[in-house]
Amino acid sequence: MRRVELVQLGLGHVGRATAQIVLEERKRWRERHGIDVRYHAVADTSGALVGEDLLPRAVKLKEGGGSLSELGVEPLDSVLASEPEPGVTRIVVDLAVHGGTFPQDLAGVRNGSFLVLSNKGPLSGPSADYHRLISETPDRLWYEATVGAGMPIISTLKYLLESGDEVFEIQASPSGTLGFIMSAVESGRSFSEAVREAVDLHYAEPDPRDDLSGLDVARKAIILARTIGREIELGDIPYESLVPEGLEDVPQEEFMRRLPEADDAFAERLNSVEAGHMLRYLATIPKDGPVEVGLMDTPVESPFGPIDGPENVFDFHTRRYDDVTLTVTGPGAGPHRTASGVVYDILDIVNKAVAESDGPRDTEES
């Protein structure tokens, strides 16, 4: 029986969905795959709760906006510094929302842990930090859920590169939140109604300016660009914000209350495109040249024209996919969809760890 222990950073929407899937599915994993998955600790900004006995209470506490400190926590650094028992595979699962966890991620992998990310911060920060983390985790970093939620975007890109293909350009609609808002307004709802609905459905962050600012798309663009080998910083990407002017820094409650002020202007902008075209919030990542992030006038016949709801579209133009591009489409927002990508990475790590521990098999007949 392969023992796996998780140290999970973050119990937000995605973190709670991940814990739910793990707790619901691990009996089946144990019986079918011989994998015993346990929570060693969960953490928020107040510290780490060690053991999983209090995990159900911790989930309910975080749902109500509480802090794990109410249940008694230990310093996260000391938890990450502790070594797992022999034969145990430890995975640090970083699901924090706003980054800031690079030192903890680095400490975990330096202690022999694998690292799974839905948090984009560690891979979209300064290049020096990115290369430092990559050098520490050449075979121990999984980050499928940083781009496209549970869609196979990072794995598809890596398969293309590892097979010897050359990526000329990636064009993507990588925000399920913005895709949902754009299609909702096109169908007749106001901008403010669409934003509120995106928040209620957990497609957007509680403060939707985190999505509307375009920063989230810019971070995804950096991750894709760095995966294909580009040296790039966040400051190299001018990204367009959809946050209404004058509402950038007001309190969240005031922002939501005043959002209808932008309804007419947003509707007018969407209706200003020429016939047969639509506005889509896209990222264009070429092999060379500037990365572009913002609203783009797109033909209806393009892969991005039919976007409906929280749909993501990724279009890969490569040496082998030159005359006809490779397009991956699917829902790219929602806690359980993102959590599915996280859980896929966890299981992939375990399967590869088991294969490596078994060693090569002699397939020759004696």
C-alpha positions as CSV (number, residue, x, y, z in Angstrom):
1,M,0.0,0.0,0.0
2,R,1.5,3.3,-1.1
3,R,1.1,6.0,1.7
4,V,0.6,9.5,0.5
5,E,0.3,12.6,2.8
6,L,-0.9,16.0,1.7
7,V,0.1,19.4,3.1
8,Q,-2.5,21.7,1.7
9,L,-2.1,25.4,1.6
10,G,-5.5,27.1,1.3
11,L,-9.0,26.2,2.2
12,G,-10.9,28.6,-0.1
13,H,-13.4,27.5,-2.6
14,V,-10.9,25.4,-4.6
15,G,-9.2,24.1,-1.4
16,R,-12.5,22.9,0.1
17,A,-13.5,21.3,-3.2
18,T,-10.2,19.5,-3.3
19,A,-10.6,18.2,0.2
20,Q,-14.1,17.0,-0.6
21,I,-13.0,15.1,-3.6
22,V,-10.0,13.5,-1.7
23,L,-12.2,12.5,1.3
24,E,-14.9,11.1,-1.0
25,E,-12.7,9.2,-3.4
26,R,-9.8,7.8,-1.3
27,K,-11.6,4.6,-0.3
28,R,-11.9,3.8,-3.9
29,W,-8.3,4.7,-4.6
30,R,-7.2,2.5,-1.7
31,E,-9.2,-0.5,-3.0
32,R,-8.5,-0.1,-6.7
33,H,-5.0,1.4,-6.8
34,G,-3.5,0.5,-3.5
35,I,-3.0,4.2,-2.6
36,D,-3.7,5.5,1.0
37,V,-4.1,9.3,0.8
38,R,-4.1,11.2,4.1
39,Y,-4.0,14.8,5.1
40,H,-0.9,15.6,7.1
41,A,-1.9,19.2,7.5
42,V,-4.0,22.0,6.1
43,A,-3.0,25.7,6.4
44,D,-4.2,29.2,6.0
45,T,-2.4,32.5,6.7
46,S,-2.7,31.9,10.5
47,G,-0.8,28.6,10.4
48,A,-1.2,24.9,9.9
49,L,-3.7,22.5,11.4
50,V,-1.8,19.1,11.7
51,G,-3.7,15.9,11.3
52,E,-7.1,15.4,9.6
53,D,-9.3,14.7,12.6
54,L,-10.4,18.4,12.6
55,L,-10.6,18.7,8.8
56,P,-14.4,18.6,8.6
57,R,-14.6,21.3,11.3
58,A,-11.9,23.3,9.5
59,V,-13.8,23.2,6.2
60,K,-17.0,24.5,7.9
61,L,-15.0,27.2,9.7
62,K,-13.5,28.5,6.5
63,E,-16.9,28.4,4.8
64,G,-18.1,30.8,7.4
65,G,-15.1,33.1,7.0
66,G,-13.2,31.9,10.1
67,S,-9.5,31.3,10.7
68,L,-7.8,28.0,11.4
69,S,-6.3,29.6,14.4
70,E,-9.6,29.0,16.2
71,L,-8.8,25.3,16.2
72,G,-5.2,25.6,17.3
73,V,-2.4,25.8,14.7
74,E,1.3,25.2,14.4
75,P,3.7,27.3,12.4
76,L,3.6,26.2,8.7
77,D,7.4,26.5,8.4
78,S,7.9,23.9,11.1
79,V,5.4,21.5,9.5
80,L,7.1,21.8,6.1
81,A,10.5,21.3,7.8
82,S,9.4,18.0,9.3
83,E,10.4,14.9,7.3
84,P,7.8,12.4,6.2
85,E,8.2,8.8,7.5
86,P,10.2,6.4,5.3
87,G,8.2,5.2,2.3
88,V,5.7,8.0,2.5
89,T,5.2,10.3,-0.5
90,R,4.5,13.9,0.7
91,I,2.9,16.4,-1.6
92,V,2.6,20.1,-0.9
93,V,-0.7,21.3,-2.5
94,D,-0.6,25.0,-2.9
95,L,-4.2,26.3,-3.5
96,A,-3.7,29.8,-2.1
97,V,-5.5,32.5,-4.0
98,H,-3.2,35.5,-4.0
99,G,0.3,34.1,-4.1
100,G,2.8,34.9,-1.4
101,T,3.6,31.3,-0.8
102,F,6.8,31.0,-2.8
103,P,9.0,30.5,0.4
104,Q,6.8,27.8,1.7
105,D,6.6,26.0,-1.6
106,L,10.4,26.1,-1.9
107,A,10.9,24.9,1.7
108,G,8.6,21.9,1.0
109,V,10.3,20.8,-2.2
110,R,13.7,21.2,-0.6
111,N,12.6,18.7,2.1
112,G,11.8,16.1,-0.6
113,S,8.1,16.9,-1.2
114,F,6.4,17.0,-4.6
115,L,4.5,20.2,-5.4
116,V,1.1,20.7,-6.9
117,L,-0.1,24.2,-7.8
118,S,-3.3,25.9,-8.7
119,N,-1.8,29.1,-7.2
120,K,-0.4,31.0,-10.1
121,G,1.8,33.2,-8.0
122,P,4.9,31.0,-7.7
123,L,5.2,30.5,-11.5
124,S,4.2,34.0,-12.6
125,G,6.4,36.1,-10.2
126,P,9.9,37.3,-10.9
127,S,12.0,35.2,-13.3
128,A,14.6,34.7,-10.6
129,D,12.0,33.1,-8.3
130,Y,10.6,31.0,-11.2
131,H,14.0,29.6,-12.2
132,R,14.9,29.0,-8.6
133,L,11.7,26.9,-8.1
134,I,12.0,25.1,-11.4
135,S,15.7,24.2,-10.6
136,E,14.6,22.7,-7.3
137,T,11.8,20.7,-8.8
138,P,12.8,19.3,-12.2
139,D,10.7,16.2,-11.7
140,R,8.6,17.2,-8.7
141,L,6.4,20.0,-10.0
142,W,2.8,19.7,-11.3
143,Y,0.7,22.7,-12.2
144,E,-2.1,21.7,-14.5
145,A,-4.7,23.6,-12.6
146,T,-2.9,27.0,-12.9
147,V,-4.2,27.4,-16.5
148,G,-7.6,26.1,-17.7
149,A,-8.8,24.8,-14.3
150,G,-9.3,21.0,-14.9
151,M,-8.7,21.1,-18.6
152,P,-5.5,19.3,-20.0
153,I,-3.8,22.5,-21.1
154,I,-0.3,22.3,-19.5
155,S,-0.1,18.5,-20.2
156,T,-1.1,19.1,-23.8
157,L,1.6,21.8,-24.2
158,K,4.2,19.6,-22.6
159,Y,3.3,16.7,-24.8
160,L,3.7,18.9,-27.8
161,L,7.1,20.1,-26.7
162,E,8.4,16.7,-25.5
163,S,7.4,15.1,-28.8
164,G,9.7,17.6,-30.6
165,D,7.0,19.9,-31.9
166,E,7.7,23.6,-32.0
167,V,5.1,26.1,-30.7
168,F,4.7,29.2,-32.9
169,E,1.9,30.8,-31.0
170,I,-0.8,30.1,-28.4
171,Q,-4.0,32.2,-28.5
172,A,-6.4,31.6,-25.7
173,S,-9.5,32.7,-24.0
174,P,-8.2,31.5,-20.6
175,S,-10.6,33.2,-18.2
176,G,-13.9,31.3,-17.5
177,T,-15.0,34.3,-15.5
178,L,-14.6,36.8,-18.3
179,G,-15.9,34.4,-20.9
180,F,-19.1,34.0,-18.7
181,I,-19.5,37.8,-18.3
182,M,-19.0,38.5,-22.0
183,S,-21.5,35.9,-23.2
184,A,-24.0,36.9,-20.5
185,V,-23.9,40.5,-21.6
186,E,-24.2,39.4,-25.3
187,S,-27.3,37.5,-24.4
188,G,-29.0,40.5,-22.9
189,R,-28.0,40.8,-19.2
190,S,-26.3,43.9,-18.0
191,F,-22.6,44.0,-17.1
192,S,-23.4,44.4,-13.4
193,E,-25.9,41.5,-13.4
194,A,-23.3,39.3,-15.1
195,V,-20.6,40.1,-12.6
196,R,-22.8,39.5,-9.7
197,E,-23.9,36.1,-11.1
198,A,-20.3,35.2,-11.7
199,V,-19.5,35.8,-8.1
200,D,-22.6,33.9,-6.9
201,L,-21.6,30.9,-9.0
202,H,-18.0,31.1,-7.7
203,Y,-16.7,31.6,-11.2
204,A,-15.2,34.9,-10.0
205,E,-13.4,35.7,-6.8
206,P,-15.4,37.3,-4.0
207,D,-14.0,40.6,-5.1
208,P,-14.5,40.3,-8.9
209,R,-11.9,43.0,-9.6
210,D,-9.3,40.2,-9.2
211,D,-10.7,38.8,-12.4
212,L,-11.8,42.0,-14.2
213,S,-8.4,43.6,-13.8
214,G,-6.9,41.2,-16.4
215,L,-4.1,40.3,-14.0
216,D,-5.2,36.7,-13.7
217,V,-5.1,36.3,-17.5
218,A,-1.7,38.0,-17.6
219,R,-0.4,35.5,-15.1
220,K,-1.7,32.6,-17.1
221,A,-0.1,34.0,-20.2
222,I,3.3,34.2,-18.4
223,I,3.0,30.6,-17.3
224,L,2.3,29.4,-20.8
225,A,5.1,31.6,-22.2
226,R,7.6,30.3,-19.7
227,T,6.5,26.7,-20.4
228,I,7.5,27.2,-24.0
229,G,10.8,28.6,-23.0
230,R,10.3,32.4,-23.0
231,E,12.0,34.7,-20.6
232,I,9.3,37.2,-19.6
233,E,8.2,39.3,-16.6
234,L,4.8,40.5,-15.7
235,G,5.9,44.1,-16.4
236,D,6.5,43.0,-20.1
237,I,2.7,42.4,-20.6
238,P,0.4,45.4,-20.8
239,Y,-3.0,43.9,-19.8
240,E,-6.3,45.6,-20.3
241,S,-8.5,46.1,-17.2
242,L,-12.3,45.8,-17.3
243,V,-12.7,47.4,-13.9
244,P,-14.8,50.6,-14.4
245,E,-12.8,53.8,-14.1
246,G,-13.0,55.3,-10.6
247,L,-13.9,52.0,-9.0
248,E,-10.5,50.5,-8.8
249,D,-9.7,51.3,-5.2
250,V,-13.1,51.7,-3.5
251,P,-14.2,49.2,-0.8
252,Q,-15.7,46.0,-2.2
253,E,-19.2,46.7,-1.0
254,E,-19.2,50.1,-2.7
255,F,-17.8,48.6,-5.9
256,M,-20.6,46.1,-6.1
257,R,-23.2,48.7,-5.3
258,R,-21.9,51.2,-8.0
259,L,-21.2,48.6,-10.7
260,P,-24.4,49.4,-12.6
261,E,-22.8,52.8,-13.4
262,A,-20.7,51.0,-16.0
263,D,-23.6,49.0,-17.7
264,D,-24.3,51.3,-20.6
265,A,-20.7,51.9,-21.5
266,F,-19.9,48.2,-21.5
267,A,-22.9,47.3,-23.6
268,E,-22.0,50.0,-26.1
269,R,-18.5,48.7,-26.4
270,L,-19.6,45.1,-27.0
271,N,-22.0,46.4,-29.7
272,S,-19.4,48.6,-31.4
273,V,-17.7,45.7,-33.3
274,E,-18.3,45.2,-37.0
275,A,-20.8,42.7,-38.3
276,G,-19.7,39.1,-38.0
277,H,-17.3,39.9,-35.2
278,M,-17.4,39.7,-31.4
279,L,-15.3,41.0,-28.6
280,R,-13.4,38.4,-26.6
281,Y,-10.9,38.8,-23.8
282,L,-7.9,36.9,-25.2
283,A,-4.2,36.3,-24.5
284,T,-1.9,35.9,-27.5
285,I,1.5,34.3,-26.7
286,P,3.9,34.1,-29.7
287,K,7.2,32.3,-29.7
288,D,8.8,35.7,-30.2
289,G,7.5,39.2,-29.9
290,P,5.1,40.9,-27.5
291,V,2.5,39.0,-25.5
292,E,-1.0,40.7,-25.8
293,V,-3.7,40.5,-23.2
294,G,-7.1,42.3,-23.5
295,L,-10.3,42.6,-25.5
296,M,-9.9,41.7,-29.1
297,D,-12.2,42.0,-32.1
298,T,-12.7,38.3,-33.1
299,P,-14.5,36.8,-36.1
300,V,-17.5,34.7,-35.2
301,E,-16.1,31.9,-37.3
302,S,-12.9,31.7,-35.2
303,P,-12.6,29.2,-32.3
304,F,-13.4,32.0,-29.9
305,G,-16.6,33.2,-31.5
306,P,-18.9,30.5,-30.1
307,I,-17.7,30.9,-26.4
308,D,-20.7,30.5,-24.1
309,G,-20.6,30.7,-20.4
310,P,-17.4,29.9,-18.4
311,E,-15.8,28.3,-21.4
312,N,-12.0,28.4,-22.1
313,V,-10.5,28.0,-25.6
314,F,-6.8,27.4,-26.2
315,D,-5.6,27.4,-29.8
316,F,-2.1,26.0,-30.4
317,H,-0.3,26.9,-33.7
318,T,2.7,24.7,-34.0
319,R,5.0,23.3,-36.7
320,R,3.0,20.1,-36.8
321,Y,-0.4,21.9,-36.3
322,D,0.3,24.6,-38.9
323,D,-2.5,24.4,-41.6
324,V,-5.1,23.4,-38.9
325,T,-4.4,24.5,-35.3
326,L,-4.9,22.3,-32.3
327,T,-7.8,23.6,-30.3
328,V,-8.7,22.5,-26.7
329,T,-12.1,23.7,-25.5
330,G,-14.0,23.2,-22.2
331,P,-15.3,24.8,-19.0
332,G,-12.5,26.8,-17.3
333,A,-14.1,28.1,-14.1
334,G,-15.6,26.7,-11.0
335,P,-14.1,25.3,-7.8
336,H,-14.8,21.6,-8.5
337,R,-13.4,21.8,-12.0
338,T,-10.2,23.4,-10.8
339,A,-10.0,20.9,-7.9
340,S,-10.3,18.1,-10.5
341,G,-7.1,19.3,-12.1
342,V,-5.4,19.4,-8.7
343,V,-6.5,15.8,-7.9
344,Y,-5.4,14.6,-11.3
345,D,-1.9,16.0,-10.6
346,I,-1.9,14.3,-7.2
347,L,-2.8,10.9,-8.7
348,D,-0.3,11.3,-11.5
349,I,2.5,12.0,-9.0
350,V,1.6,8.9,-7.0
351,N,1.4,6.7,-10.1
352,K,4.8,7.8,-11.2
353,A,6.3,7.4,-7.8
354,V,5.0,3.9,-7.6
355,A,6.4,3.1,-11.1
356,E,9.8,4.4,-10.1
357,S,9.9,2.5,-6.8
358,D,9.0,-0.7,-8.7
359,G,12.0,-0.1,-11.0
360,P,12.4,-1.2,-14.6
361,R,10.8,-4.5,-15.6
362,D,12.7,-7.1,-17.6
363,T,10.3,-7.9,-20.5
364,E,12.7,-10.3,-22.2
365,E,11.7,-14.0,-22.1
366,S,14.2,-16.2,-20.3
